[in-house]
Each structure stands twice: as C-alpha cells, then as structure tokens.
Amino acid sequence: MAEPQGLSAPIVTATDAGVAVTLVDLKRLWIRHQALGSFRMEYDGRRPMVVFLFTPARSRATGERFPRGAFSLLTPGAPVTLESAEPVETLAVAFACPAAAGLPHQERGQKTIDPGVRALAHEIRRVLLNEGDAAMAYLEQLADSLIVRALMVRGAAQPALPTAGQSRASLARPSLTAFNLRRVREHIDSRLAERITVNELAAVAGLSRGYFSRAFHAETGESPHNFILARRLEAVRQRLDDGADDLALVAAQTGFSSHGHMTTAFGQAFGVSPRAYREGRRSVDVLQA
C-alpha cells in the first residue's frame, strides 16, 4: 500500500473500481479499509503492513484460499500485487518501522487467525465507518494495539513501532494501558449477564491470555475473575437499591448461575444476604420518607 499523499483531512473516503475505500494518514501509520467488492492492491514493499480479511478470499494468482478473520504480515522487500478472485472486505495497516530487521520473515501465502487481532480490526472498522475524524486519538491507539498484537503473534523479537509519546523500549512487551483497561472494564459492564472469559478480555486488550492476566493484576490488584465477580456484586447491590423484587431475575441479569450462587457470593462480600440487604434499604427509605 503506497502512503496516502496530499490528504486534506486525516480520513478520506473514495471509490476504487466502484468500491468504497477509506484512507487514513496518521503520519507514522497508514490505514486502508475497503468495503466488500473486487480487491486489488499494489504493495510497494517499503513499509511493514498488516492485512486483515473480514471475509474469505481466494488469491487470483495462486487460487489459494484465505479464511475469514485471517491476517498476513507483509515485511519490507520486493513489491507484490494483492488480488482476490472473489469479492472481499479488507483492512490494511502500514507502519513506519525503524528496525525492520527485527521483524519475522513473511512467507508467501502466510495467514494467521488470532482473536486479539480480529477484535481490534473490527473495532477499527466500526470507528472508521461510524465515528470518523472525531475519534482520531482512539483510532490511533487501536491501530497501535493491532500492530503490536500482530507482531507478537507472528513472533517478532520485539515490536519496533514507536507510538506517540512512547519510546521503543517501552514497547519491548505489550502493556495494559489505561486506554485498554478502560475498554476491558466497559466490555465487562456491558456483558454482566453473559459468560465472560479471560480469553475474551485478553482479545479486547489485544494481548495474550497469560500476559493479560499478569498485567491486569498489576494494574487492578485483582485477578480478572475476582474483578468480574466484584462488578457483578456491585450490579446486584445497585438493583436492590433501586427496589428490585425478583431476586432470581436479579441473579440472571448480573450473570450468576442461580439465586443461591448470588446469595452466597453477596453474603461473603457484604456480610448480609440480598434479601436482608433489600429489607434494610426499604426500612431506611421509610424512615427518610
């Protein structure tokens, strides 16, 4: 992907062979999203680039199939033409790399599927299509996280991408930034009624499960499991404060397997059963009326 030239705004939407293409120039990062349609892109071989597939593709040159959710890491070298024999939706992120020798060698036809890269690619697409120029800082952090994750998955000795306000040394290992921690917390709160796994949260943060668990504990002082439990219990207490009557429904709404499970966890945390807590709140409300 050649670097966008002469852009008057960070995000520009155009058409290529009748297909909508969104281009972003962040000076050290270049993003290209193409809507579903015929796909042909000339990679100039100058910058490392991550190419993600939202839909399956088939190479026009070799006939090789690439599954939905696969990504490839193109490393500097000879130019190459990327072309699909079938309609495809793609995301490409090229980046400046001061130490290209540290990148893993790109095998022809290499493709990798990773939940972290997938989650970040989908969020980048959502921001590009729905928020645009108003979310440039968020978009830049998402692109940084996608690159770091892709490099880690592909076995780079160390991510060589200098992000805004960071030194290369600070990227020797991915970290759970305040931005990613906020995203994880928001994800937990939005899905309290559902099963939430550590793998899922690691994917939201763009990190491996093992590193995410360690980084999360370092930032919050709790394991992901204990943090989720605390958020569920706080949601239970909030519903009781609001006057909820059906305790079985409250348990289901906050992700507990049963009324009994919720009662046990609530009692251990607050020293009183949900029913007793609710009755105590009602007594206080009556006295204050």
N, C-alpha and C positions, 0 to 999 in steps of 0.2 A: 504494500500500500504506500503510495507516494504521499509525502506530507502535504496536507492542505495548504494552499498558497492564497494569500490575499483575502482572507476571510474578514468580513466587516464585523462579525459577531462570533462569539465562541461556538455557537451551534447554528449550523446551516442545513436546511433540508432541500434536497434537489431530487432530480429523477435521472436514472441511468437505464436506458433501454426501456423506459416506461415504468420502472420500478422505483419506489420511494427510497432514497438514501439519505441518512442523517450523518453529517460530518461534524466532528468537534476538534478544535485545535486548542490544546492546553499548553502549548509551547514545548513541554517535555513529554507529553502524551498526545497521541492522536487516536481518535475513536471513530469507527465507521460502523453504523448499523444499517443493514439492508433489509427491507421488508420482503415477504415471500415473493419470489419471482426468479427469473433467469439470473444466473450468477456467473460473473467473470471478473476476476480482479488480478491486476498485474502487481506482483510483489517485487519491489526493486532490490531486495536483498541488503538494504543498508541498515535497517533497524530491526531489532528483535520484535516479534509480533505474536500475539495470542489470537487464534481464530476459533470461535465457538459456534456450534451449529444448534440452532433452536429446532431444526427439522432435519430429517435424514437427507443425505446427499450421496451422489454417485459421481466419481471422477469421470469427466469426459475423456481424459487421456488414457486411463487405465481400466476403467469400469469398476474400480474398487469402491465398495460401499462404506459409508461413514454413518454411524448411528446417531440418532437424536441425542443431544447432550454431550457429544464428543468435542474435545478441543485439541488443537495442534499448536505446538510452539515452534514457530519458524525462526531460525537463527541466521544472523548475517552471513552472506555468501553470494552465490550466483542468483540472479533474478529467476523467478518462476511464475508461471501463469496458473492461477487457481480458477478452475471452471467446473461447474456441475452440469451433468446431463439432465438433471431434474430441477424443478423449482425448489428453492431453499431460502431460509431466513438465517442470516449470519450476523455475528458481531466480531469485529476485529479491533484489537487494541495494540498499537505500535508504541514503543517507548525508547527513550534515549538510554543507552547503556554504556557507561564509561569503561566497563571491563567485560567486553563480550566474550573474552576467552574463558571466563568463568561459567558460561552457560553450557548446559548439556547439549551434546550433538543431536541435531534433528535428523532422524531417519526419515527417508522418503515414505510418505503414507502413514507416518506415525499418528495415532489417535489415542486419546486418553479420556476416560469418563471419571469425574470427581464431583461429589455433591457440593463441595465448597465453591468450586469454580462455577458450577451450574447455578447455585443460589445467587452468587454475585452477578453473573451475566444477566439473569432475569431481572434483578433489581436495577441494573444499569439500563436495560431496555425500558423498564417502567418509568424511570426518571427521565430518560431522553424523550419519550413519547408523551408523558403527562405533565412534567414539571419544567422541562426546558432550562432556559438561561437562569431562572430564579433559583435553581438548585446546583449551581456550578461547583461550589465547595464540596457538597455531598457527592456529586458525580466524580470529582477528582479523587476523593478518598475511596470510593467504590472501585475505581479503575486501579488505584494503587494496590488495594487489597486483592483484586483479581490477579494482578501480575505477580505479586508475592506468593499467592497461593499456587498459581500455575508453575512458577519456578520451583517451589518446594516440592510439589507433586512430581515434577519431571526430574528432580534430583540435582538441582543446582547447588553448588557448594555453598553459595550464599547469594541471596537476592542482591543484584547490583544496581538497583533502582534508587537514586537519591530523590526522596519526596520533599515537598515544600516544608522547610523548617526542620528537616531531619538530615543527619549525616549518614553516610553509607554504613558506618559502624553500627548505628542504631538499628539497621535493617539486617544485621547478621542473622537474626532469628525473628520470625513474626512475633508481634506482641499484641496483647489485648488492649487496644487504645480505648480512651474514654468514648470515642465515637462508636466503636464496635460493642463496647459494654452496654451502651445505651440501646443499641439495636437489639442485643440479646434480651435485655430487660423488657423492651417493648414487645418482642416476639413472645416471651413467656406470658406477659399480662394479656396478650390478645388470644392466647390459646389455653387458658387455665382449665377449661372444660375438657380438653383433649389430652391424649398421652403425649408427653414431651420427652424426647430422648436427648442424651448428651451428644450423640452423633448429629442430631438435627441442629442443636445450638452451635456446635463447632462449625457446621456448614454455614450458618448465618454469619459467624465471625470470620469465616474464610480460613480456618485453622484446622490442624489435625486434632482428633479427639484427645490424644494424650497431652499435647501441648496446651490445648484449650482448657482442659481440666486444671492443669497446674497454674496457668495464667489467671483463670477465673478465681481460683482460691487465693492467689496472691493479691488480687485486686479487691475482693469482697470479704475475705476471711472465712468463706463458706464454700462447701462443695456445691456443684450445680444442683444436685439432688436436694440438699438442705435448703438452698436458696428458693427453689421451686416450691418446696413444702411451705416455707415461710410466706411466700406470696399467696399461696392458696389459703393459708390460715388467715391472713390479713383480709382476703376477699370474703371469707366466711364471716369474720367479725364485722366487716362493713355491711354485709347483707343483714346481719342480726341487728345492727344499729339502725338500719333502715326499716326494720319491722317485719322481716321475712317470717312466715309462719310454718311453711312446709320444710322441715329440716332435711328430709330425703331429697327434695328438689335442690336445696342449697348445696348438698353434697355433690349432686350430679353436675351442677353449674360450676363448681370450683374444682372438679377433677378428682374427687375422692371416689374410691371404688364402692363405698357404701356409707350409709348413715353411721354405722358402728365405727368404721375406719375414721370418719371425720370426728366423731365424738372422742375417740381415744387420742387422736393427734391434738385436738383442740384442748383437751384436758391436760395433756403433758405440757403444752406450750403456755397456757394461761391459768392453769390450776382450777378450772371450773368447767363444767360441761356446757355445750352450746345452749341447751335448754335453760340451765340455770343462769347463764350469762344474759340470755334474752329476757328472762323474767326480771332479772335485776335491772336491766335497762328500762323495762316498762315501769317498774316501780319508781325509778328516778324521774322518768318523764311525767308520771302522775304527780309527784311531789312538786315538780317545777311548773306544772300547769297553772 
